[in-house]
Amino acid sequence: MPASADGSTVDRVAAALSALDRWRTMSWADVAEAAGDAVYFLWDVWKGSAAFHALPPHDQAAVHHTLAMGRRVHCEPRSCLGPDYWQSHIEELRTEAHYATALRHHPHNTPAVTDRAQRATQAVSLHHRLLALPPTWQHTILEQLTPRATFAWHAAPPPAPPTLQEAVGLAEAAASTGAHPEPTQPRSPTPDVSGQTVMDALTRLPRGWQTETVRRIADGTAPMSAVFNASQSINLVRSFGVYLAWNAASAPHTVRPAQ
Protein backbone atom coordinates (compact mmCIF):
# COMPACT_ATOMS: atom_id res chain seq x y z
CA MET A 1 0.00 0.00 0.00
CA PRO A 2 1.21 3.56 -0.65
CA ALA A 3 2.74 5.41 2.27
CA SER A 4 1.09 8.75 1.44
CA ALA A 5 -2.12 10.11 -0.05
CA ASP A 6 -0.82 10.78 -3.54
CA GLY A 7 -2.80 10.77 -6.78
CA SER A 8 -2.32 7.04 -7.31
CA THR A 9 -3.84 6.30 -3.89
CA VAL A 10 -6.88 8.44 -4.67
CA ASP A 11 -7.23 6.66 -8.00
CA ARG A 12 -7.09 3.29 -6.25
CA VAL A 13 -9.84 4.34 -3.82
CA ALA A 14 -11.99 5.40 -6.78
CA ALA A 15 -11.32 2.13 -8.62
CA ALA A 16 -12.18 0.01 -5.57
CA LEU A 17 -15.38 1.97 -4.95
CA SER A 18 -16.32 1.62 -8.62
CA ALA A 19 -15.87 -2.14 -8.28
CA LEU A 20 -18.06 -2.19 -5.16
CA ASP A 21 -20.75 -0.30 -7.06
CA ARG A 22 -20.88 -3.28 -9.46
CA TRP A 23 -20.74 -5.91 -6.73
CA ARG A 24 -23.85 -7.80 -7.85
CA THR A 25 -22.11 -8.76 -11.10
CA MET A 26 -18.90 -9.92 -9.39
CA SER A 27 -17.81 -13.11 -7.69
CA TRP A 28 -17.96 -12.89 -3.92
CA ALA A 29 -14.18 -13.34 -3.67
CA ASP A 30 -13.74 -10.26 -5.88
CA VAL A 31 -16.27 -8.30 -3.81
CA ALA A 32 -14.38 -9.14 -0.63
CA GLU A 33 -11.12 -8.09 -2.27
CA ALA A 34 -12.60 -4.79 -3.49
CA ALA A 35 -13.98 -4.05 0.00
CA GLY A 36 -10.57 -4.57 1.52
CA ASP A 37 -8.86 -2.43 -1.12
CA ALA A 38 -11.43 0.37 -0.73
CA VAL A 39 -10.97 0.81 3.00
CA TYR A 40 -7.21 0.32 3.09
CA PHE A 41 -6.64 2.87 0.34
CA LEU A 42 -9.27 5.13 1.94
CA TRP A 43 -7.32 5.11 5.19
CA ASP A 44 -4.10 5.89 3.30
CA VAL A 45 -5.86 9.04 2.07
CA TRP A 46 -6.93 10.05 5.59
CA LYS A 47 -4.28 8.83 8.04
CA GLY A 48 -1.90 11.33 9.56
CA SER A 49 -3.75 14.28 8.03
CA ALA A 50 -4.84 17.36 9.91
CA ALA A 51 -8.06 17.14 7.89
CA PHE A 52 -9.05 13.95 9.72
CA HIS A 53 -8.65 15.49 13.17
CA ALA A 54 -10.58 18.54 11.98
CA LEU A 55 -13.64 16.35 11.36
CA PRO A 56 -16.40 16.36 13.99
CA PRO A 57 -15.98 13.36 16.33
CA HIS A 58 -19.03 11.61 14.87
CA ASP A 59 -17.56 11.80 11.35
CA GLN A 60 -14.22 10.50 12.64
CA ALA A 61 -16.17 7.58 14.12
CA ALA A 62 -18.01 7.09 10.80
CA VAL A 63 -14.71 6.83 8.90
CA HIS A 64 -13.33 4.36 11.43
CA HIS A 65 -16.54 2.33 11.36
CA THR A 66 -16.29 2.18 7.56
CA LEU A 67 -12.77 0.78 7.84
CA ALA A 68 -14.04 -1.92 10.21
CA MET A 69 -16.98 -2.79 7.95
CA GLY A 70 -14.67 -3.19 4.97
CA ARG A 71 -12.33 -5.31 7.04
CA ARG A 72 -15.21 -7.61 8.02
CA VAL A 73 -16.31 -8.07 4.42
CA HIS A 74 -12.72 -8.57 3.24
CA CYS A 75 -12.18 -11.32 5.83
CA GLU A 76 -15.58 -12.95 5.23
CA PRO A 77 -14.28 -15.82 3.02
CA ARG A 78 -12.32 -16.95 6.09
CA SER A 79 -15.21 -16.48 8.55
CA CYS A 80 -18.06 -18.82 9.47
CA LEU A 81 -20.91 -16.42 8.70
CA GLY A 82 -20.90 -16.80 4.93
CA PRO A 83 -21.57 -14.36 2.08
CA ASP A 84 -25.34 -14.41 2.53
CA TYR A 85 -24.89 -12.58 5.82
CA TRP A 86 -22.39 -10.00 4.55
CA GLN A 87 -24.20 -9.31 1.30
CA SER A 88 -26.91 -7.67 3.39
CA HIS A 89 -24.29 -5.12 4.54
CA ILE A 90 -22.69 -4.25 1.19
CA GLU A 91 -25.05 -1.39 0.39
CA GLU A 92 -24.35 0.20 3.77
CA LEU A 93 -20.60 -0.26 3.21
CA ARG A 94 -20.86 1.39 -0.22
CA THR A 95 -22.76 4.37 1.17
CA GLU A 96 -20.36 4.81 4.06
CA ALA A 97 -17.25 4.44 1.89
CA HIS A 98 -18.53 7.04 -0.59
CA TYR A 99 -19.38 9.36 2.31
CA ALA A 100 -15.93 8.95 3.90
CA THR A 101 -14.30 9.65 0.54
CA ALA A 102 -16.46 12.72 -0.09
CA LEU A 103 -15.58 14.13 3.34
CA ARG A 104 -11.93 14.14 2.24
CA HIS A 105 -12.28 15.44 -1.30
CA HIS A 106 -15.71 16.62 -2.42
CA PRO A 107 -18.09 17.23 0.50
CA HIS A 108 -21.77 16.76 -0.40
CA ASN A 109 -21.02 16.09 -4.07
CA THR A 110 -23.95 13.70 -4.70
CA PRO A 111 -27.54 13.43 -3.44
CA ALA A 112 -26.63 10.24 -1.53
CA VAL A 113 -23.73 11.96 0.24
CA THR A 114 -25.89 15.01 0.98
CA ASP A 115 -28.57 12.74 2.48
CA ARG A 116 -25.95 10.93 4.55
CA ALA A 117 -24.59 14.26 5.84
CA GLN A 118 -28.09 15.37 6.82
CA ARG A 119 -28.62 12.15 8.75
CA ALA A 120 -25.35 12.77 10.59
CA THR A 121 -26.54 16.25 11.56
CA GLN A 122 -29.88 14.85 12.72
CA ALA A 123 -28.06 12.23 14.79
CA VAL A 124 -26.15 14.93 16.68
CA SER A 125 -29.46 16.51 17.66
CA LEU A 126 -31.09 13.15 18.52
CA HIS A 127 -28.13 12.18 20.67
CA HIS A 128 -28.37 15.40 22.68
CA ARG A 129 -32.13 15.03 23.03
CA LEU A 130 -31.86 11.40 24.13
CA LEU A 131 -29.27 12.24 26.79
CA ALA A 132 -31.45 15.11 28.05
CA LEU A 133 -34.38 12.81 28.82
CA PRO A 134 -34.93 11.26 32.27
CA PRO A 135 -33.27 7.81 32.47
CA THR A 136 -36.59 5.98 32.64
CA TRP A 137 -37.58 7.48 29.29
CA GLN A 138 -34.18 6.70 27.77
CA HIS A 139 -34.56 3.05 28.77
CA THR A 140 -38.15 2.90 27.51
CA ILE A 141 -37.18 4.30 24.09
CA LEU A 142 -34.42 1.75 23.59
CA GLU A 143 -36.80 -1.06 24.57
CA GLN A 144 -39.46 0.28 22.20
CA LEU A 145 -36.94 0.22 19.34
CA THR A 146 -35.83 -3.35 20.09
CA PRO A 147 -37.61 -5.69 17.63
CA ARG A 148 -39.82 -8.25 19.30
CA ALA A 149 -39.35 -11.89 18.47
CA THR A 150 -42.09 -13.51 16.40
CA PHE A 151 -43.37 -16.99 17.12
CA ALA A 152 -45.50 -19.45 15.16
CA TRP A 153 -48.43 -19.14 17.55
CA HIS A 154 -48.73 -15.39 17.08
CA ALA A 155 -51.94 -14.53 15.23
CA ALA A 156 -50.26 -11.48 13.69
CA PRO A 157 -46.72 -10.14 13.60
CA PRO A 158 -45.93 -7.54 16.27
CA PRO A 159 -46.30 -3.92 15.17
CA ALA A 160 -43.22 -2.24 13.76
CA PRO A 161 -41.35 -0.20 16.34
CA PRO A 162 -41.43 3.60 16.06
CA THR A 163 -38.51 5.48 14.60
CA LEU A 164 -36.02 6.99 17.03
CA GLN A 165 -37.19 10.46 15.98
CA GLU A 166 -40.79 9.57 16.79
CA ALA A 167 -39.94 7.88 20.08
CA VAL A 168 -37.81 10.76 21.32
CA GLY A 169 -40.47 13.32 20.35
CA LEU A 170 -43.22 11.44 22.20
CA ALA A 171 -40.99 10.96 25.25
CA GLU A 172 -40.08 14.66 25.35
CA ALA A 173 -43.75 15.65 25.22
CA ALA A 174 -44.67 13.22 27.99
CA ALA A 175 -41.68 14.03 30.19
CA SER A 176 -42.43 17.76 29.93
CA THR A 177 -45.71 17.12 31.78
CA GLY A 178 -44.04 15.00 34.44
CA ALA A 179 -45.51 11.78 33.07
CA HIS A 180 -43.71 8.48 33.55
CA PRO A 181 -43.48 5.62 31.05
CA GLU A 182 -46.01 2.85 31.27
CA PRO A 183 -44.63 -0.44 32.60
CA THR A 184 -42.98 -2.47 29.88
CA GLN A 185 -44.95 -5.50 28.80
CA PRO A 186 -43.18 -8.81 29.43
CA ARG A 187 -41.60 -10.36 26.36
CA SER A 188 -41.81 -14.04 27.23
CA PRO A 189 -40.67 -16.67 26.57
CA THR A 190 -37.21 -15.22 25.89
CA PRO A 191 -35.98 -12.22 27.87
CA ASP A 192 -34.66 -9.17 26.03
CA VAL A 193 -31.77 -6.95 26.96
CA SER A 194 -33.14 -4.14 29.12
CA GLY A 195 -33.14 -0.56 27.95
CA GLN A 196 -30.96 0.36 30.91
CA THR A 197 -28.32 -2.19 29.83
CA VAL A 198 -28.31 -0.83 26.28
CA MET A 199 -28.13 2.80 27.46
CA ASP A 200 -25.28 2.00 29.82
CA ALA A 201 -23.39 0.34 26.95
CA LEU A 202 -24.12 3.25 24.62
CA THR A 203 -22.81 5.87 27.04
CA ARG A 204 -19.61 3.89 27.61
CA LEU A 205 -18.68 4.41 23.96
CA PRO A 206 -16.45 7.37 23.02
CA ARG A 207 -18.58 10.47 22.48
CA GLY A 208 -18.34 10.54 18.68
CA TRP A 209 -19.14 6.84 18.52
CA GLN A 210 -22.25 7.44 20.61
CA THR A 211 -23.53 9.85 17.96
CA GLU A 212 -22.62 7.51 15.11
CA THR A 213 -24.42 4.68 16.92
CA VAL A 214 -27.49 6.88 17.42
CA ARG A 215 -27.45 7.57 13.67
CA ARG A 216 -27.49 3.86 12.92
CA ILE A 217 -30.34 3.33 15.40
CA ALA A 218 -32.24 6.17 13.72
CA ASP A 219 -31.63 4.40 10.38
CA GLY A 220 -33.33 1.26 11.72
CA THR A 221 -30.57 -0.83 13.32
CA ALA A 222 -31.68 -2.48 16.56
CA PRO A 223 -30.16 -0.58 19.51
CA MET A 224 -28.14 -3.42 21.00
CA SER A 225 -26.88 -4.46 17.55
CA ALA A 226 -25.75 -0.89 16.85
CA VAL A 227 -23.90 -0.67 20.17
CA PHE A 228 -22.32 -4.10 19.71
CA ASN A 229 -21.21 -3.26 16.16
CA ALA A 230 -19.60 -0.04 17.41
CA SER A 231 -17.66 -1.86 20.10
CA GLN A 232 -16.52 -4.46 17.56
CA SER A 233 -15.42 -1.74 15.15
CA ILE A 234 -13.40 0.02 17.84
CA ASN A 235 -11.45 -3.21 18.27
CA LEU A 236 -11.18 -4.00 14.54
CA VAL A 237 -9.67 -0.66 13.53
CA ARG A 238 -6.56 -1.62 15.47
CA SER A 239 -5.57 -3.52 12.34
CA PHE A 240 -5.23 -0.08 10.68
CA GLY A 241 -3.01 1.23 13.49
CA VAL A 242 -5.90 3.06 15.18
CA TYR A 243 -6.18 2.73 18.95
CA LEU A 244 -9.26 4.30 20.54
CA ALA A 245 -9.81 4.92 24.24
CA TRP A 246 -13.18 4.01 25.69
CA ASN A 247 -15.12 6.82 27.36
CA ALA A 248 -13.06 9.30 25.33
CA ALA A 249 -14.51 12.82 25.37
CA SER A 250 -11.94 14.18 22.91
CA ALA A 251 -10.85 13.18 19.43
CA PRO A 252 -9.52 9.61 19.20
CA HIS A 253 -5.78 9.03 19.27
CA THR A 254 -4.21 7.44 16.23
CA VAL A 255 -0.78 5.84 16.21
CA ARG A 256 1.13 3.60 13.88
CA PRO A 257 1.60 0.06 15.15
CA ALA A 258 5.09 -1.11 16.01
CA GLN A 259 6.79 -2.73 13.03
N, C-alpha and C positions, 0 to 999 in steps of 0.2 A: 504494500500500500504506500502511496506517496506520503512524504513527511510533512508537506505543507499544502495549503489550499491554493494550488495553482490552477491554471485553466484546464489542464488535463484532468484534475480531480473533479472539477465542476462538470466537465463533460461526462465523466464516468458516473457521477450521480444521475445526470440526466438520462444516460443510456440505461442505467439500472431501473430507474423509475418508468421509463418508456416500456421496458420489458415487463415490469409489474402491471402496467396498464393493459397488457395483452395476456395476462396470466391464464385466462380461460382456454387459450389456444396452445398453451405450453405444457410440456410434461411437468409433473410435480417436482422432480429433481431440479429442473431448470428454474421453476418458480422459487424453490428454496434457495438456490444459488443467487438468483436476482435479488431476493430479499436481503440476504447477507451482504451482497455487494452494495446495495442501496444504503444501508445504514452505516456500514463501515466507511464508505466514501463520504457520506453525509457528515459523519463525525470528524473526518479529516478536514472538512470545510469549516467546521465550527470550533474544534478544540484549540485551546490556547488563545482564542481571540477575545479582545475586549468587547466585541459585539455580543458574544454569548453572555457575558456577565452583566451586560447592559439590559438584557431581556428581563421582563418581569419574572418573579420566581415561578409563577404558574406556567409560563412558556418555557422556562428552563426545564421544568419537570416534564412538560409535554415532549420536548426534544429527547430527553433521557428515556422517557417511556417508549418513544418510537424506536430508539436503539434496542431496547429490551424486546419489543415486539418482533422486530426484524431478526434478532438473535434467536428467539423461540422458533420462528418459522424456518430459519436457516438450519437449525439443529433438528427439526422435526423428523427427517428420515431416520435419525438415530434415536428417536423417542418412542414411547409405547402408545402415544395417543392416536397417531395416524393422520393422514392428510384430510380425512373427512372433518376432523375437529378443527384443524388449522385453516382449512379453506373458508370457514365461516368468519375468520378474522382478517382475511386478505383485504377486503374493501376498507376496513378501518385502518389497516396498516398503510394502504395506498394514500388515503386521505391525510393521515398524520405525517407521512413522509413528504408529501407535497407541501403541507403546511409548514413543516420544519425547514424545508428548502426555501420556501417563499419568505419566511422570516429573515433568512440570511441575505437573499438577493433581491426579490421583487415582492415586497409586502402587498398582500391583498390584490394579486394580479389576476385572479380568476374568481368567478362567482363562488366556487366551492371553497376557496381559501377565505374569501370575504365572509361566507357563512360560518366557517370554522372560527374565525377571529371574533365574530359576534357572539358565538356560543361561549368562547373563552371569557369575554367581557361579562356576559350574563352569569357565568359561573362565579366570578369574583363577587358579584352582588349577592347571589344565592348563598355563597359560603358565609358572608358577613351576616346575612339575615338568619341563616340556620344557627350560627353561633350566638346570636342575640336572643334567641328564644329560650324560655325556661327549659331545663333539662328534660322534664317529663314530656314536653312537646317535641323536643329533638328525638327522643327515643321512640315516640309514637310515629313520627314521620318515617323513620327508617324501618319500622316494622310494617307500616302501610305499604312501603315501596318494595318490600320483600315478597316475591311471588309465592303464592300458596301452592302447595303440592296438590295435584289432582289424582283422584283415585277412581277405580272402575265403578264403585257404587255411587258416585256423585251423579245426581240427576242432570246437573248442568255444570259446566266449568265455572270456577270462581270468577268474579268480575275482575277486569283488568285493574291494576293498581293505578292511582292517580299519578300525574307527573310530579316531579319534585317542585316545579314552579307552583302547581296547583296546591300541593300539600302544604308548602310553606305559607302561601297566601291565606289559606283557611286557618292554619295554626296561628298566624299573626292576628287575624281578626278575632279569633276566639280568646287568645291570650290577652288581648287588649281589654277585654271585658272581665278578666279574672277567671275565666272558665278553665276547667281542667279537662284533660282528655278522658273519654269514656274508657272503661276497663277493656283491655285487649281480649278478644275472643280466643279461647284455647284453640290450638292448631293440632289436635290429636289426629293420627296416632304418633306422629313423629314431631319432636320438639324443634322449634326454630331458634336460631341465634337471636338473643334479645336485642332490642334497639339500643339499650345501654351498652352492651358489649360492642356493637358495631360503632357506636359513637366514640367510645373509649379508644377503639383501634384507629378510627379516623383521625382523632385529635393527637394521636401519638406520631402520626406522619409529619415530616417536615412541612412547613407552612405552604409552600408552593405546591407540594404534592397533595395537600388537603384540597386545594382549589381544583387541581386537575382531576382529582377523584370525584369531587362534587360535579364537575362537568360531565364525567362519564355516567354518573348516577342520573343526572338530568337528561342524558341522551338515552337512558333506558337500561343501563347495566344495573343488575341487582346490587344493593349497597355492599353486602359482604364480599361479593365477587370483585367489586371495584376496589375495595380496600385491600383485599388479598392480592389482586393483580399489581397494585401499587407497591406493596411490600416486596413482592417477587421481583419487580422491575428494579427496585433500589438495589437488590442483591445482584441481579444480572448485569447491570451496567458496570460492575467491577471489571468485567472482561474487556471493557473499553478504557480501563484506567481511571474510572470515575468512582470516587469513594464518598458516600453521602452520610452525614450524621443524622441520626434520628432526632426528632424534636428540634430540628434546626430552624431558628427564626430568621436567619440570614441566608444569603445565597449559598448554594452548596459548594463544597471545596473539591476541586478537581486536581488530581496529581497523575503523573505517569507512573505505571508500575515499575518496580525494580526489574532490570533486565538480567 
